[in-house]
Amino acid sequence: MSHTLVLRCGCVVYVSCDPRTLVAHTRVVERRGPACPVKNHQVGARLFLWEILPERVASATDEPNEIEWC
């Protein structure tokens, strides 16, 4: 089972999954986006899962990094 994903930078990534477990075991850049700023996104490069996940956006429920004292 395989899929292609388009990342936010415009790169196209081939993702191959195990058909029984649906776990992605291969992630390879097929085509680089025209304005991609990421050096590692070369055609044929293997990517880690966290490299294709979207960036985390802070929400209002996130705790601040510093404690404010009154």
PDB file as gemmi writes it, atoms N, CA and C in Angstrom:
CRYST1    1.000    1.000    1.000  90.00  90.00  90.00 P 1                      
ATOM      1  N   MET A   1       0.847  -1.157   0.000  1.00  0.00           N  
ATOM      2  CA  MET A   1       0.000   0.000   0.000  1.00  0.00           C  
ATOM      3  C   MET A   1       0.908   1.240   0.000  1.00  0.00           C  
ATOM      4  N   SER A   2       0.673   2.157  -0.908  1.00  0.00           N  
ATOM      5  CA  SER A   2       1.513   3.343  -0.970  1.00  0.00           C  
ATOM      6  C   SER A   2       0.679   4.587  -1.242  1.00  0.00           C  
ATOM      7  N   HIS A   3       1.250   5.719  -0.861  1.00  0.00           N  
ATOM      8  CA  HIS A   3       0.577   7.010  -1.013  1.00  0.00           C  
ATOM      9  C   HIS A   3       1.618   8.043  -1.408  1.00  0.00           C  
ATOM     10  N   THR A   4       1.156   9.154  -1.930  1.00  0.00           N  
ATOM     11  CA  THR A   4       2.041  10.301  -2.122  1.00  0.00           C  
ATOM     12  C   THR A   4       1.459  11.465  -1.334  1.00  0.00           C  
ATOM     13  N   LEU A   5       2.328  12.188  -0.666  1.00  0.00           N  
ATOM     14  CA  LEU A   5       1.926  13.346   0.129  1.00  0.00           C  
ATOM     15  C   LEU A   5       2.601  14.585  -0.419  1.00  0.00           C  
ATOM     16  N   VAL A   6       1.891  15.704  -0.365  1.00  0.00           N  
ATOM     17  CA  VAL A   6       2.494  16.985  -0.726  1.00  0.00           C  
ATOM     18  C   VAL A   6       2.719  17.734   0.579  1.00  0.00           C  
ATOM     19  N   LEU A   7       3.967  18.049   0.875  1.00  0.00           N  
ATOM     20  CA  LEU A   7       4.310  18.758   2.104  1.00  0.00           C  
ATOM     21  C   LEU A   7       4.036  20.247   1.946  1.00  0.00           C  
ATOM     22  N   ARG A   8       4.034  20.977   3.046  1.00  0.00           N  
ATOM     23  CA  ARG A   8       3.776  22.420   3.015  1.00  0.00           C  
ATOM     24  C   ARG A   8       4.798  23.168   2.170  1.00  0.00           C  
ATOM     25  N   CYS A   9       6.007  22.620   2.060  1.00  0.00           N  
ATOM     26  CA  CYS A   9       7.070  23.268   1.284  1.00  0.00           C  
ATOM     27  C   CYS A   9       6.919  23.003  -0.213  1.00  0.00           C  
ATOM     28  N   GLY A  10       5.981  22.133  -0.603  1.00  0.00           N  
ATOM     29  CA  GLY A  10       5.751  21.833  -2.008  1.00  0.00           C  
ATOM     30  C   GLY A  10       6.381  20.542  -2.482  1.00  0.00           C  
ATOM     31  N   CYS A  11       7.175  19.897  -1.639  1.00  0.00           N  
ATOM     32  CA  CYS A  11       7.811  18.635  -2.015  1.00  0.00           C  
ATOM     33  C   CYS A  11       6.777  17.507  -2.019  1.00  0.00           C  
ATOM     34  N   VAL A  12       6.989  16.533  -2.912  1.00  0.00           N  
ATOM     35  CA  VAL A  12       6.125  15.357  -2.990  1.00  0.00           C  
ATOM     36  C   VAL A  12       6.894  14.185  -2.405  1.00  0.00           C  
ATOM     37  N   VAL A  13       6.264  13.491  -1.446  1.00  0.00           N  
ATOM     38  CA  VAL A  13       6.901  12.384  -0.742  1.00  0.00           C  
ATOM     39  C   VAL A  13       6.115  11.102  -0.995  1.00  0.00           C  
ATOM     40  N   TYR A  14       6.844  10.039  -1.367  1.00  0.00           N  
ATOM     41  CA  TYR A  14       6.270   8.706  -1.536  1.00  0.00           C  
ATOM     42  C   TYR A  14       6.297   8.023  -0.173  1.00  0.00           C  
ATOM     43  N   VAL A  15       5.149   7.513   0.264  1.00  0.00           N  
ATOM     44  CA  VAL A  15       5.046   6.821   1.553  1.00  0.00           C  
ATOM     45  C   VAL A  15       4.531   5.408   1.296  1.00  0.00           C  
ATOM     46  N   SER A  16       5.293   4.421   1.746  1.00  0.00           N  
ATOM     47  CA  SER A  16       4.903   3.026   1.601  1.00  0.00           C  
ATOM     48  C   SER A  16       4.526   2.483   2.973  1.00  0.00           C  
ATOM     49  N   CYS A  17       3.389   1.791   3.029  1.00  0.00           N  
ATOM     50  CA  CYS A  17       2.878   1.264   4.303  1.00  0.00           C  
ATOM     51  C   CYS A  17       2.752  -0.256   4.243  1.00  0.00           C  
ATOM     52  N   ASP A  18       2.915  -0.886   5.398  1.00  0.00           N  
ATOM     53  CA  ASP A  18       2.682  -2.320   5.520  1.00  0.00           C  
ATOM     54  C   ASP A  18       1.174  -2.540   5.391  1.00  0.00           C  
ATOM     55  N   PRO A  19       0.717  -3.414   4.488  1.00  0.00           N  
ATOM     56  CA  PRO A  19      -0.720  -3.590   4.279  1.00  0.00           C  
ATOM     57  C   PRO A  19      -1.464  -4.206   5.469  1.00  0.00           C  
ATOM     58  N   ARG A  20      -0.756  -4.953   6.320  1.00  0.00           N  
ATOM     59  CA  ARG A  20      -1.422  -5.565   7.474  1.00  0.00           C  
ATOM     60  C   ARG A  20      -1.545  -4.605   8.642  1.00  0.00           C  
ATOM     61  N   THR A  21      -0.470  -3.863   8.929  1.00  0.00           N  
ATOM     62  CA  THR A  21      -0.468  -2.990  10.105  1.00  0.00           C  
ATOM     63  C   THR A  21      -0.747  -1.532   9.766  1.00  0.00           C  
ATOM     64  N   LEU A  22      -0.638  -1.179   8.486  1.00  0.00           N  
ATOM     65  CA  LEU A  22      -0.801   0.201   8.003  1.00  0.00           C  
ATOM     66  C   LEU A  22       0.252   1.158   8.556  1.00  0.00           C  
ATOM     67  N   VAL A  23       1.366   0.611   9.025  1.00  0.00           N  
ATOM     68  CA  VAL A  23       2.470   1.428   9.534  1.00  0.00           C  
ATOM     69  C   VAL A  23       3.356   1.827   8.363  1.00  0.00           C  
ATOM     70  N   ALA A  24       3.650   3.125   8.266  1.00  0.00           N  
ATOM     71  CA  ALA A  24       4.514   3.620   7.201  1.00  0.00           C  
ATOM     72  C   ALA A  24       5.952   3.193   7.486  1.00  0.00           C  
ATOM     73  N   HIS A  25       6.581   2.527   6.510  1.00  0.00           N  
ATOM     74  CA  HIS A  25       7.956   2.075   6.729  1.00  0.00           C  
ATOM     75  C   HIS A  25       8.941   2.757   5.788  1.00  0.00           C  
ATOM     76  N   THR A  26       8.460   3.436   4.755  1.00  0.00           N  
ATOM     77  CA  THR A  26       9.350   4.124   3.826  1.00  0.00           C  
ATOM     78  C   THR A  26       8.753   5.477   3.466  1.00  0.00           C  
ATOM     79  N   ARG A  27       9.583   6.512   3.541  1.00  0.00           N  
ATOM     80  CA  ARG A  27       9.183   7.864   3.166  1.00  0.00           C  
ATOM     81  C   ARG A  27      10.336   8.457   2.355  1.00  0.00           C  
ATOM     82  N   VAL A  28      10.114   8.655   1.045  1.00  0.00           N  
ATOM     83  CA  VAL A  28      11.176   9.097   0.148  1.00  0.00           C  
ATOM     84  C   VAL A  28      10.693  10.307  -0.649  1.00  0.00           C  
ATOM     85  N   VAL A  29      11.549  11.323  -0.770  1.00  0.00           N  
ATOM     86  CA  VAL A  29      11.208  12.511  -1.553  1.00  0.00           C  
ATOM     87  C   VAL A  29      11.219  12.130  -3.033  1.00  0.00           C  
ATOM     88  N   GLU A  30      10.072  12.309  -3.701  1.00  0.00           N  
ATOM     89  CA  GLU A  30       9.971  12.026  -5.134  1.00  0.00           C  
ATOM     90  C   GLU A  30      10.276  13.261  -5.972  1.00  0.00           C  
ATOM     91  N   ARG A  31       9.794  14.410  -5.499  1.00  0.00           N  
ATOM     92  CA  ARG A  31       9.965  15.651  -6.256  1.00  0.00           C  
ATOM     93  C   ARG A  31      10.114  16.801  -5.276  1.00  0.00           C  
ATOM     94  N   ARG A  32      11.096  17.630  -5.514  1.00  0.00           N  
ATOM     95  CA  ARG A  32      11.355  18.777  -4.643  1.00  0.00           C  
ATOM     96  C   ARG A  32      10.460  19.947  -5.050  1.00  0.00           C  
ATOM     97  N   GLY A  33       9.939  20.660  -4.064  1.00  0.00           N  
ATOM     98  CA  GLY A  33       9.129  21.830  -4.335  1.00  0.00           C  
ATOM     99  C   GLY A  33       9.965  22.947  -4.941  1.00  0.00           C  
ATOM    100  N   PRO A  34       9.392  23.791  -5.783  1.00  0.00           N  
ATOM    101  CA  PRO A  34      10.161  24.833  -6.466  1.00  0.00           C  
ATOM    102  C   PRO A  34      10.817  25.849  -5.531  1.00  0.00           C  
ATOM    103  N   ALA A  35      10.229  26.094  -4.388  1.00  0.00           N  
ATOM    104  CA  ALA A  35      10.792  27.083  -3.455  1.00  0.00           C  
ATOM    105  C   ALA A  35      11.069  26.461  -2.087  1.00  0.00           C  
ATOM    106  N   CYS A  36      11.342  25.162  -2.033  1.00  0.00           N  
ATOM    107  CA  CYS A  36      11.561  24.473  -0.761  1.00  0.00           C  
ATOM    108  C   CYS A  36      12.847  24.960  -0.106  1.00  0.00           C  
ATOM    109  N   PRO A  37      12.772  25.435   1.150  1.00  0.00           N  
ATOM    110  CA  PRO A  37      13.954  25.920   1.846  1.00  0.00           C  
ATOM    111  C   PRO A  37      14.713  24.840   2.629  1.00  0.00           C  
ATOM    112  N   VAL A  38      14.214  23.606   2.647  1.00  0.00           N  
ATOM    113  CA  VAL A  38      14.804  22.544   3.458  1.00  0.00           C  
ATOM    114  C   VAL A  38      15.898  21.831   2.662  1.00  0.00           C  
ATOM    115  N   LYS A  39      17.135  21.860   3.183  1.00  0.00           N  
ATOM    116  CA  LYS A  39      18.269  21.247   2.491  1.00  0.00           C  
ATOM    117  C   LYS A  39      18.120  19.741   2.333  1.00  0.00           C  
ATOM    118  N   ASN A  40      17.523  19.071   3.313  1.00  0.00           N  
ATOM    119  CA  ASN A  40      17.406  17.607   3.299  1.00  0.00           C  
ATOM    120  C   ASN A  40      16.385  17.078   2.296  1.00  0.00           C  
ATOM    121  N   HIS A  41      15.593  17.938   1.702  1.00  0.00           N  
ATOM    122  CA  HIS A  41      14.558  17.483   0.777  1.00  0.00           C  
ATOM    123  C   HIS A  41      15.114  17.332  -0.640  1.00  0.00           C  
ATOM    124  N   GLN A  42      16.117  16.482  -0.794  1.00  0.00           N  
ATOM    125  CA  GLN A  42      16.665  16.160  -2.109  1.00  0.00           C  
ATOM    126  C   GLN A  42      15.932  14.935  -2.649  1.00  0.00           C  
ATOM    127  N   VAL A  43      15.772  14.850  -3.958  1.00  0.00           N  
ATOM    128  CA  VAL A  43      15.085  13.711  -4.573  1.00  0.00           C  
ATOM    129  C   VAL A  43      15.817  12.426  -4.183  1.00  0.00           C  
ATOM    130  N   GLY A  44      15.042  11.467  -3.694  1.00  0.00           N  
ATOM    131  CA  GLY A  44      15.600  10.186  -3.273  1.00  0.00           C  
ATOM    132  C   GLY A  44      15.959  10.121  -1.799  1.00  0.00           C  
ATOM    133  N   ALA A  45      15.914  11.254  -1.109  1.00  0.00           N  
ATOM    134  CA  ALA A  45      16.258  11.272   0.320  1.00  0.00           C  
ATOM    135  C   ALA A  45      15.157  10.603   1.130  1.00  0.00           C  
ATOM    136  N   ARG A  46      15.567   9.825   2.128  1.00  0.00           N  
ATOM    137  CA  ARG A  46      14.616   9.201   3.043  1.00  0.00           C  
ATOM    138  C   ARG A  46      14.334  10.181   4.172  1.00  0.00           C  
ATOM    139  N   LEU A  47      13.084  10.253   4.581  1.00  0.00           N  
ATOM    140  CA  LEU A  47      12.675  11.173   5.636  1.00  0.00           C  
ATOM    141  C   LEU A  47      12.184  10.406   6.846  1.00  0.00           C  
ATOM    142  N   PHE A  48      12.413  10.977   8.023  1.00  0.00           N  
ATOM    143  CA  PHE A  48      11.846  10.443   9.257  1.00  0.00           C  
ATOM    144  C   PHE A  48      10.405  10.923   9.368  1.00  0.00           C  
ATOM    145  N   LEU A  49       9.621  10.223  10.156  1.00  0.00           N  
ATOM    146  CA  LEU A  49       8.212  10.583  10.316  1.00  0.00           C  
ATOM    147  C   LEU A  49       8.045  12.020  10.772  1.00  0.00           C  
ATOM    148  N   TRP A  50       8.842  12.446  11.761  1.00  0.00           N  
ATOM    149  CA  TRP A  50       8.671  13.801  12.308  1.00  0.00           C  
ATOM    150  C   TRP A  50       9.043  14.880  11.292  1.00  0.00           C  
ATOM    151  N   GLU A  51       9.732  14.518  10.219  1.00  0.00           N  
ATOM    152  CA  GLU A  51      10.076  15.502   9.192  1.00  0.00           C  
ATOM    153  C   GLU A  51       8.908  15.807   8.263  1.00  0.00           C  
ATOM    154  N   ILE A  52       7.898  14.941   8.242  1.00  0.00           N  
ATOM    155  CA  ILE A  52       6.759  15.187   7.363  1.00  0.00           C  
ATOM    156  C   ILE A  52       5.503  15.613   8.125  1.00  0.00           C  
ATOM    157  N   LEU A  53       5.573  15.606   9.445  1.00  0.00           N  
ATOM    158  CA  LEU A  53       4.431  16.053  10.237  1.00  0.00           C  
ATOM    159  C   LEU A  53       4.313  17.570  10.175  1.00  0.00           C  
ATOM    160  N   PRO A  54       3.088  18.101  10.258  1.00  0.00           N  
ATOM    161  CA  PRO A  54       2.932  19.558  10.259  1.00  0.00           C  
ATOM    162  C   PRO A  54       3.493  20.168  11.547  1.00  0.00           C  
ATOM    163  N   GLU A  55       3.847  21.426  11.483  1.00  0.00           N  
ATOM    164  CA  GLU A  55       4.369  22.127  12.656  1.00  0.00           C  
ATOM    165  C   GLU A  55       3.281  22.233  13.718  1.00  0.00           C  
ATOM    166  N   ARG A  56       3.674  22.137  14.976  1.00  0.00           N  
ATOM    167  CA  ARG A  56       2.728  22.257  16.081  1.00  0.00           C  
ATOM    168  C   ARG A  56       2.415  23.722  16.300  1.00  0.00           C  
ATOM    169  N   VAL A  57       1.160  24.020  16.484  1.00  0.00           N  
ATOM    170  CA  VAL A  57       0.718  25.386  16.736  1.00  0.00           C  
ATOM    171  C   VAL A  57       0.298  25.479  18.192  1.00  0.00           C  
ATOM    172  N   ALA A  58       0.815  26.462  18.903  1.00  0.00           N  
ATOM    173  CA  ALA A  58       0.467  26.644  20.313  1.00  0.00           C  
ATOM    174  C   ALA A  58      -1.002  27.028  20.431  1.00  0.00           C  
ATOM    175  N   SER A  59      -1.662  26.452  21.413  1.00  0.00           N  
ATOM    176  CA  SER A  59      -3.065  26.780  21.643  1.00  0.00           C  
ATOM    177  C   SER A  59      -3.197  27.567  22.944  1.00  0.00           C  
ATOM    178  N   ALA A  60      -4.387  28.061  23.195  1.00  0.00           N  
ATOM    179  CA  ALA A  60      -4.635  28.857  24.392  1.00  0.00           C  
ATOM    180  C   ALA A  60      -4.517  28.002  25.657  1.00  0.00           C  
ATOM    181  N   THR A  61      -4.646  26.684  25.541  1.00  0.00           N  
ATOM    182  CA  THR A  61      -4.573  25.814  26.717  1.00  0.00           C  
ATOM    183  C   THR A  61      -3.145  25.391  27.047  1.00  0.00           C  
ATOM    184  N   ASP A  62      -2.177  25.695  26.167  1.00  0.00           N  
ATOM    185  CA  ASP A  62      -0.783  25.351  26.448  1.00  0.00           C  
ATOM    186  C   ASP A  62      -0.276  26.160  27.634  1.00  0.00           C  
ATOM    187  N   GLU A  63       0.522  25.517  28.468  1.00  0.00           N  
ATOM    188  CA  GLU A  63       1.084  26.200  29.618  1.00  0.00           C  
ATOM    189  C   GLU A  63       2.258  27.087  29.177  1.00  0.00           C  
ATOM    190  N   PRO A  64       2.418  28.234  29.805  1.00  0.00           N  
ATOM    191  CA  PRO A  64       3.548  29.088  29.454  1.00  0.00           C  
ATOM    192  C   PRO A  64       4.868  28.469  29.882  1.00  0.00           C  
ATOM    193  N   ASN A  65       5.954  28.895  29.245  1.00  0.00           N  
ATOM    194  CA  ASN A  65       7.291  28.372  29.569  1.00  0.00           C  
ATOM    195  C   ASN A  65       7.782  28.880  30.904  1.00  0.00           C  
ATOM    196  N   GLU A  66       7.342  30.025  31.321  1.00  0.00           N  
ATOM    197  CA  GLU A  66       7.790  30.621  32.585  1.00  0.00           C  
ATOM    198  C   GLU A  66       6.592  30.828  33.497  1.00  0.00           C  
ATOM    199  N   ILE A  67       6.835  30.708  34.783  1.00  0.00           N  
ATOM    200  CA  ILE A  67       5.773  30.950  35.770  1.00  0.00           C  
ATOM    201  C   ILE A  67       5.772  32.431  36.096  1.00  0.00           C  
ATOM    202  N   GLU A  68       4.604  33.021  36.043  1.00  0.00           N  
ATOM    203  CA  GLU A  68       4.481  34.433  36.403  1.00  0.00           C  
ATOM    204  C   GLU A  68       3.983  34.524  37.841  1.00  0.00           C  
ATOM    205  N   TRP A  69       4.714  35.245  38.645  1.00  0.00           N  
ATOM    206  CA  TRP A  69       4.351  35.416  40.048  1.00  0.00           C  
ATOM    207  C   TRP A  69       3.603  36.720  40.227  1.00  0.00           C  
ATOM    208  N   CYS A  70       2.606  36.714  41.082  1.00  0.00           N  
ATOM    209  CA  CYS A  70       1.823  37.923  41.354  1.00  0.00           C  
ATOM    210  C   CYS A  70       2.430  38.729  42.464  1.00  0.00           C  
TER     211      CYS A  70                                                      
END                                                                             
